[in-house]
Amino acid sequence: MDLFEYMLAAGEDVKYIARRMLVAASEEVGNADPMAICVAASAAVAVERVGMPEGRKILAQAVSPRRDKGYDIL
């Protein structure tokens, strides 16, 4: 979560952040959570369609899905 917040604060492109989430879901999470790649892919598509600033909420929810409101950390 800290990396996500840092990247947004630094002004990183949300498409790049979404790609990094996809890579992390496939490489680092792996078999521990098989749905991680689906969540990351859905978030990437949604961010591309919605855009910013609303895309921040979508990415935050994808990074922290177990919170009631993942975007309350923003």
Residue pairs with C-beta under 8 A, 6 or more apart in sequence:
1 63
1 64
1 73
4 17
4 59
4 60
4 63
5 73
5 74
7 16
7 17
7 20
8 14
8 17
8 56
8 59
8 74
14 47
14 52
14 55
14 56
14 59
15 44
15 47
15 48
17 59
18 40
18 43
18 44
18 47
18 48
18 59
19 44
21 40
21 43
21 44
21 59
21 62
21 63
22 37
22 40
22 41
22 44
24 40
25 36
25 37
25 39
25 40
26 37
29 36
29 37
39 62
39 65
40 62
42 62
43 58
43 59
43 61
43 62
46 55
46 58
47 55
47 58
47 59
50 58
56 71
56 74
57 70
57 71
57 74
60 70
60 71
60 73
60 74
61 67
61 69
61 70
61 71
62 70
63 70
64 70
64 73
67 73
